[in-house]
Amino acid sequence: MSGIVNYAFDKLKSTLDENCEGNNISKSERVLSVVAGGFILGMGLKSLLKRPMTAISGVTLGGALIYRGVTGYCAVKDTFDSKKAEATVIEHRYFVK
């Protein structure tokens, strides 16, 4: 039984790595995003009837984390990591007598 589970996990991992073209997060971040997203999504679904507004935000955040982990792309990280052209600041000093 354990051999089948390991084979399925390895197959899934290799398929995800091959299909992701624009990876900007590491494998450990991907795994952590999926696990944390699954937990947050589950807690949001569990409390959907008791606290609907909190649950909707949890479902949204959990789904976004799962999407981030499965695709391997994070738009927020891409925005902050992008190299922008450096601006040259020229300082002018005026002396008044």
Summary of the structure (lengths in Angstrom):
residues: 97
radius of gyration: 22.0
end to end distance: 89.0
largest distance: 89.0
contacts: 212
relative contact order: 0.14
helix: 67%
strand: 0%
